[in-house]
Every structure is written in C-alpha cells, then in structure tokens.
Amino acid sequence: MLNIALFGPPGAGKGTQSKILIEEYNLSYISTGELLRKEIKNKTKLGLEAQSIIAAGGLVSDEIIVQIIEKTITENPNANGFLFDGFPRTYIQAYILEGLMIKLNTSLNCLISLAVPEEVSVQRLLERGRTSGRTDDNKTVIRNRLNEYYEKTIPVINFYKEKGIFSEVDGTQSVENVRKDIKAIVKKELSKRLLNIVLFGYPGSGRGSQGRAIAKKYGLEYVATGPMLHEEIEKGSEIGKQIKDLFDNGKLIPDEIVVPLIEKKIENSKGVKGFIFKGFPRTLVQSYILDGLLKKHSSSISKIIEIEVPTLELIKRLDERSKTENRMPYDSSTAKIVQRLQDHQTKTVPVIEKYNELHGVVKIDGMGSFDEVFKRISFEIENGFENLK
C-alpha cells in the first residue's frame, strides 16, 4: 500500500498534483474537508455530530476526524493506497495518523511538501480570486491563512523529517516539472518496498508453475510449503523425519513445523525484491500468521491474486498430471483429487474471502495457454507498482 501526505501552503498547487497522483498510482483521495461535507450530506451519525458542532460555531474534534478517516480507509479495500490532503494539520494529528496507520497494519510512506514563497502564494490566490469569484481570496484573508498554515505546519514537517520520510519539491516550477519531481520521490519510495504476493487457486489451476515464473521475472523469492517440506525430508533432518512420519500416516503438517520453515526462508533471503507465497496461507489461522510474519519484518502483503479455473477443467488437468512424473500424492485417484478440491473449498476459500474484504483479491482467468495466463498475472502485478515497469 502506498500512502502519501501532500503538503503545501494555499496556492501551492496541491489540487492539481493530487489529481495526477490519484490517477497514476490508483490512490484514494482523503481530504478532511471533503469527507466532512460528505458525511454531513449523507446525514451519517458522524456527519450529524459534526454538523451540530459547526452550527454552534465550534471546530470539529480530532476524535470525529480520525473516525471518518478510518471509515474511509476501511471502505476502500481495493485502493492501492491513500493520498492525504489537509491531514495531518497539527503535531497532534501527526501522532493520531501514526496510530491509525499502525492499527490498519500500514504506514505513511512519505510526506511531500510543495515549497512556494509567501509572496508567490499571495499572487496566485489573488489571481484565482479574480477568475473564480471566491470572496476569501483577498489579501487580508490570504495572509491570515498563510500565517496559520506555517504556524501549524512547521512542527508537523519536523515530525516527519525526524522519521526520514519528508521530501520537498519546488512548487514554483511548471505543473509538469513539479509532477516529475514528485514522481521521482514516489518511484524511489516504491523501490524500497518488498513486493509480497499471495497466489491462490485450486489444485490444478497452475499456481506452482505460474508462481515460479513470476518469481523469476520480478526477482521474488518463491515460498511454497510443499518443496520446503520435501527438502527437509531429503536432508534427513529431525524435522524432516517428523514430516515423513506425518506424511506416511496421512496426517496434515502442523503450523508448529510449517511456520518456522517459512520464517527461516524469509530471514535467509537477501537481496530479493519480495516474496510470492504459494500454498500458504491455507487456513484463516495461517492468514493471521503470515500477516504477523511480514509485520515482524516491517512489511505487508502487496497483492493477492486468485487464478480461477472451472471445476471440470481442474479435474481434467489433475487426472492428466497423474499420468506424468509431475504427479502429486493426491493425484493418484479421482476420489483423492475431489477430496483435495473440497479441502480447498472448505479451508482456503474463507481465507480468500477474508483477504477480499480487507485488501481486495484480483481474479485472474486461468484458462488458455501458460503464456496467456502469465501475461494476465504480470499485468495485474505491474498495475500500481510503477517501479516494476
């Protein structure tokens, strides 16, 4: 998720640059003023509360503002991230946003400030007043707004400077040059992020072959529980002996064995751009475990993809695979194939549904040639990740 706060004094051009950022990076726009007006118009509980405060001549509290922002974020699970305009306005609100981001298992990636000298701001706003007819674009009001902006904003800027995520852009340049400077900052930020993909799909959907190909193309570490378990068996390790015994007795491998192997894989992978997970998480419990593992390494899930293939096609593919050297243990009979598909339906589909509610799951048509499916997956991965293109 890409989260940006855009700063700048009145007349700096935030509105223009906001539109560009939203379109280029598929961000959801968060302006506290607009959100308040929307809540009031829709007569929501928070909107009515805010309206009564405004009607009485008061200022809407941070408590109401943060609830509205949290509501907006949770109602937009498919957004690639959020662009904050006008928030945080104060040092206290910076801490509020920090806590909110932690609660939502994300973070603010960068604060970009459009630097414009005060006299330039005044002239721009006066010019706007002549063309727009806005009564608040007069010298007295403009000076007051600018004074208030600088008084409240400097502590906020210092807050993010200390966190190392503050960047400044010369706002007196042309719109195109400002856009280029902002884009360079965002691209640099994106290059720091691990690209973590969870690849779902029923057995026979092609997850394994597609996952390995995607990992190779984008420099990701392929994390598949099956190969890791078999590797331990081949090494003859103590864990491998336990795994073999469980396999021989037809039992599932417990999380107590699987999770340490995945964590070890993550810790030992150096210089990779991220991870692609296949076969994990299979259950709701494992989905929470994966979130925790990535959080421990200051990361999170970037993209969730499900390859969709009709059931009859899945059975056909698995039956054909059972006659090759690539067959899996559950390919040996139709009954086992059907049982494996049912296990996915009962255990893994709820995980996909959970992720769809929280993050949004991209559905990929798994029919067609390998290259056709690979092209569809690649397009979805690159959509929103500018540094991969």
C-alpha positions in Angstrom: 0.0 0.0 0.0 1.3 3.5 -1.0 0.3 6.2 1.5 1.3 9.8 0.8 0.6 13.1 2.6 0.8 16.1 0.3 1.6 19.4 1.9 1.8 23.0 0.7 0.5 26.5 1.5 -2.7 27.8 -0.1 -2.0 28.4 -3.8 0.9 25.8 -3.9 -1.0 23.6 -6.5 -1.9 20.7 -4.3 -5.2 20.2 -6.0 -3.6 19.8 -9.4 -0.9 17.4 -8.2 -3.4 15.4 -6.1 -5.4 14.6 -9.3 -2.2 13.4 -11.0 -1.1 11.2 -8.1 -4.5 9.7 -7.7 -4.7 8.7 -11.4 -1.1 7.5 -11.7 -1.0 5.3 -8.6 -4.6 4.4 -8.1 -4.8 6.2 -4.8 -7.9 7.0 -2.8 -8.2 10.7 -2.0 -8.6 11.8 1.6 -9.4 15.4 2.2 -10.8 16.1 5.7 -12.9 19.0 4.4 -14.5 16.9 1.6 -15.0 13.9 3.9 -16.8 16.1 6.5 -19.1 17.6 3.8 -19.9 14.1 2.5 -20.7 12.8 6.0 -22.9 15.8 6.7 -24.7 15.5 3.3 -25.4 11.7 3.9 -26.6 12.5 7.4 -24.5 9.8 9.0 -24.0 9.6 12.7 -20.6 11.3 12.5 -21.9 13.8 10.0 -24.8 14.9 12.2 -22.5 15.2 15.1 -20.1 17.3 13.1 -22.9 19.4 11.8 -24.2 20.3 15.2 -20.7 21.3 16.3 -20.2 23.5 13.2 -23.7 25.1 13.7 -22.7 26.0 17.2 -19.6 27.8 15.9 -17.2 25.1 17.1 -14.3 23.2 15.5 -14.8 19.5 14.6 -12.7 17.5 17.1 -9.8 15.2 16.1 -11.8 12.3 17.5 -14.5 12.8 14.9 -12.0 13.4 12.1 -10.0 10.3 12.8 -13.2 8.1 12.8 -14.2 9.5 9.5 -10.7 8.8 8.0 -10.6 5.3 9.4 -14.1 4.6 8.0 -13.0 5.9 4.6 -9.9 3.7 4.5 -11.7 0.5 5.6 -14.4 1.2 3.0 -11.8 1.3 0.2 -10.1 -2.1 0.4 -9.2 -2.1 -3.3 -7.2 1.1 -3.2 -3.5 0.9 -3.9 -3.1 3.4 -1.1 -4.2 6.8 0.1 -3.4 10.4 -0.6 -3.9 12.7 2.4 -4.6 16.3 1.7 -5.0 18.6 4.7 -4.3 15.9 7.2 -2.3 15.9 9.5 -2.6 19.7 10.0 -1.1 19.7 13.5 1.6 18.0 15.5 -1.0 16.1 17.5 -2.8 14.9 14.3 0.6 13.6 13.1 0.6 11.2 16.1 -3.0 10.4 15.5 -2.3 9.4 11.9 0.7 7.3 13.1 -1.5 5.4 15.5 -4.2 4.9 12.9 -1.8 3.6 10.3 -0.4 1.1 12.9 -4.0 -0.1 13.7 -4.7 -0.6 10.0 -1.4 -2.5 9.6 0.1 0.1 7.2 2.2 3.3 7.4 2.7 6.7 5.8 5.3 6.2 3.1 6.2 9.8 2.5 5.2 13.4 3.1 5.8 15.6 0.1 5.7 19.4 0.6 5.3 21.9 -2.2 7.5 24.8 -1.3 6.2 28.2 -2.5 7.4 31.6 -1.2 4.7 33.5 0.6 4.5 36.3 -2.0 4.0 33.8 -4.8 1.2 32.2 -2.8 -0.4 35.6 -2.4 -0.2 36.5 -6.0 -1.6 33.1 -7.1 -4.5 33.3 -4.8 -5.3 36.9 -5.8 -5.3 35.8 -9.4 -7.6 32.9 -8.5 -9.9 35.3 -6.7 -10.2 37.4 -9.8 -11.2 34.5 -12.0 -13.2 32.3 -9.5 -15.0 35.0 -7.7 -14.1 33.4 -4.3 -14.7 36.0 -1.6 -12.0 34.5 0.7 -9.3 35.2 -1.9 -8.4 38.7 -0.7 -5.2 39.9 0.8 -6.3 40.0 4.5 -7.8 36.5 4.5 -4.9 35.1 2.4 -2.3 36.5 4.8 -4.2 35.0 7.8 -4.5 31.6 6.1 -0.8 31.6 5.3 0.2 32.6 8.8 -1.9 29.8 10.2 -0.5 27.3 7.8 3.1 28.0 8.6 2.5 28.2 12.4 0.8 24.8 12.5 2.7 23.0 9.7 6.3 23.5 10.7 6.1 21.2 13.7 4.4 18.6 11.5 7.1 18.8 8.9 9.8 18.5 11.6 7.9 15.4 12.9 8.3 13.7 9.5 11.8 14.9 9.0 12.8 13.1 12.1 11.1 9.9 10.7 13.1 10.3 7.5 10.1 10.4 5.1 9.9 14.1 4.4 10.6 15.5 0.9 10.3 19.0 -0.5 9.6 20.0 -4.1 9.9 23.5 -5.6 6.3 24.4 -6.2 7.2 27.5 -8.4 8.1 25.2 -11.3 5.7 24.3 -14.1 3.0 21.8 -13.3 4.8 19.2 -15.4 8.2 19.7 -13.7 6.5 19.5 -10.3 4.9 16.3 -11.4 8.2 14.9 -12.5 9.9 15.7 -9.2 7.0 14.2 -7.2 7.1 11.1 -9.4 10.8 10.6 -8.8 10.2 10.7 -5.0 7.4 8.2 -5.2 9.5 5.9 -7.5 12.3 6.0 -5.0 9.9 5.1 -2.2 8.4 2.2 -4.2 11.8 0.8 -4.9 12.3 0.3 -1.1 9.2 -1.8 -0.7 9.1 -5.5 -0.8 6.6 -6.8 -3.3 4.8 -9.6 -1.4 2.3 -11.6 -3.4 -0.1 -14.3 -2.2 -1.1 -16.6 -5.1 -4.3 -18.6 -4.6 -6.0 -21.1 -6.8 -7.5 -24.6 -6.6 -5.1 -27.5 -7.2 -4.6 -27.8 -10.9 -5.0 -24.1 -11.5 -1.3 -23.7 -12.4 -0.3 -21.8 -9.2 3.1 -23.6 -8.9 4.3 -23.1 -12.5 3.0 -19.5 -12.6 4.4 -18.7 -9.2 7.9 -19.8 -10.1 7.7 -17.9 -13.4 6.5 -14.7 -11.7 9.3 -15.1 -9.0 11.9 -15.3 -11.7 10.6 -12.4 -13.7 10.4 -9.9 -10.8 13.3 -11.1 -8.6 11.0 -12.5 -5.9 11.6 -15.4 -3.5 9.3 -18.3 -4.3 7.9 -19.6 -1.0 6.0 -22.9 -1.4 5.4 -25.1 1.6 5.4 -28.4 -0.3 9.0 -28.1 -1.7 10.3 -26.9 1.7 8.8 -29.9 3.5 10.2 -32.4 1.0 13.6 -30.6 1.2 13.7 -31.3 5.0 12.8 -35.0 4.3 15.6 -35.3 1.7 18.1 -33.7 4.2 17.1 -36.3 6.8 16.8 -33.6 9.5 15.0 -34.2 12.7 12.1 -32.0 11.4 12.3 -34.0 8.1 11.8 -37.2 10.0 8.7 -35.8 11.7 7.3 -34.6 8.4 7.9 -38.0 6.7 6.2 -39.8 9.6 3.2 -37.5 9.3 3.0 -37.9 5.5 3.2 -41.7 5.8 0.3 -41.7 8.2 -1.8 -39.4 6.1 -1.7 -36.5 8.6 -1.5 -32.8 8.0 1.7 -31.0 8.8 1.0 -28.7 11.8 1.7 -25.0 11.8 4.4 -25.5 14.5 6.5 -27.1 11.8 5.5 -25.1 8.7 5.8 -21.6 10.2 9.4 -21.8 11.4 10.4 -23.1 7.9 8.7 -20.1 6.3 10.2 -17.6 8.8 13.7 -19.1 8.1 13.1 -18.8 4.4 12.2 -15.1 4.8 15.2 -14.4 7.1 17.7 -16.1 4.8 16.5 -14.4 1.6 18.8 -11.5 1.0 18.7 -9.0 -1.9 15.3 -10.2 -3.1 12.6 -7.7 -4.1 9.9 -9.6 -2.2 8.2 -12.9 -1.9 5.5 -14.9 -3.6 3.6 -17.3 -1.4 2.0 -20.4 -2.8 0.3 -22.9 -0.6 0.4 -20.6 2.4 -1.8 -19.4 3.9 -4.2 -22.3 3.5 -6.4 -21.6 6.6 -7.7 -18.5 8.4 -5.2 -19.1 11.2 -2.3 -19.2 8.8 -3.5 -15.9 7.2 -3.1 -14.2 10.6 0.3 -15.9 11.0 1.5 -14.6 7.6 0.4 -11.0 8.5 2.4 -11.3 11.7 5.5 -12.7 10.0 5.6 -9.9 7.4 4.9 -7.3 10.1 7.8 -8.6 12.1 10.0 -7.8 9.0 8.4 -4.3 8.6 6.5 -5.5 5.5 3.0 -6.5 4.5 1.0 -8.1 1.7 1.2 -6.1 -1.5 -1.1 -8.1 -3.9 -3.4 -11.1 -3.6 -4.2 -13.0 -6.7 -6.5 -15.9 -7.3 -6.3 -18.0 -10.5 -9.8 -19.1 -11.5 -10.3 -22.3 -13.4 -13.7 -24.2 -13.8 -14.0 -27.4 -11.7 -14.3 -29.8 -14.6 -11.2 -28.4 -16.1 -9.3 -28.7 -12.8 -10.3 -32.4 -12.5 -9.2 -33.0 -16.2 -5.8 -31.3 -15.6 -5.2 -33.2 -12.3 -6.1 -36.5 -14.0 -3.7 -35.8 -16.8 -1.0 -34.8 -14.4 -1.4 -38.1 -12.5 0.0 -39.9 -15.6 3.2 -37.8 -15.6 6.3 -37.6 -13.4 5.0 -34.3 -12.1 2.1 -36.0 -10.3 1.4 -35.1 -6.7 0.4 -37.6 -4.0 -3.2 -36.5 -4.2 -3.4 -37.1 -7.9 -3.4 -40.9 -7.5 -7.2 -41.3 -7.7 -10.3 -39.4 -8.6 -11.5 -39.7 -5.0 -8.3 -38.1 -3.7 -8.5 -35.3 -6.3 -12.1 -34.5 -5.4 -11.2 -34.6 -1.6 -8.3 -32.1 -2.3 -10.6 -29.8 -4.1 -13.2 -30.0 -1.3 -10.4 -29.2 1.3 -9.6 -26.1 -0.6 -13.3 -25.1 -0.7 -13.8 -25.5 3.0 -10.5 -24.3 4.4 -8.9 -21.9 1.9 -11.9 -20.1 0.2 -12.7 -18.5 3.6 -9.2 -17.1 3.6 -9.6 -15.6 0.2 -12.9 -14.1 1.3 -11.3 -12.5 4.3 -8.5 -11.1 2.2 -11.0 -9.8 -0.3 -12.8 -7.8 2.4 -9.5 -6.4 3.8 -7.4 -5.8 0.7 -9.2 -6.9 -2.4 -8.3 -10.1 -4.3 -7.5 -9.8 -8.0 -9.2 -12.6 -10.0 -7.3 -14.0 -13.0 -8.8 -16.1 -15.7 -6.7 -19.3 -15.6 -7.9 -20.7 -19.0 -5.7 -20.5 -22.0 -2.1 -21.2 -22.6 0.6 -20.7 -19.9 1.8 -17.6 -21.6 -1.6 -16.1 -21.8 -2.3 -16.6 -18.1 1.2 -15.4 -17.2 0.6 -12.2 -19.2 -2.6 -11.5 -17.3 -0.9 -12.0 -13.9 2.1 -9.8 -14.9 -0.3 -7.0 -15.9 -2.0 -7.1 -12.6 1.2 -7.2 -10.6 2.6 -4.2 -12.5 -0.6 -2.3 -12.2 0.1 0.2 -9.4 3.7 -0.8 -8.9 5.5 1.8 -11.1 9.0 0.6 -10.2 8.4 -2.8 -11.8 7.5 -1.4 -15.3 
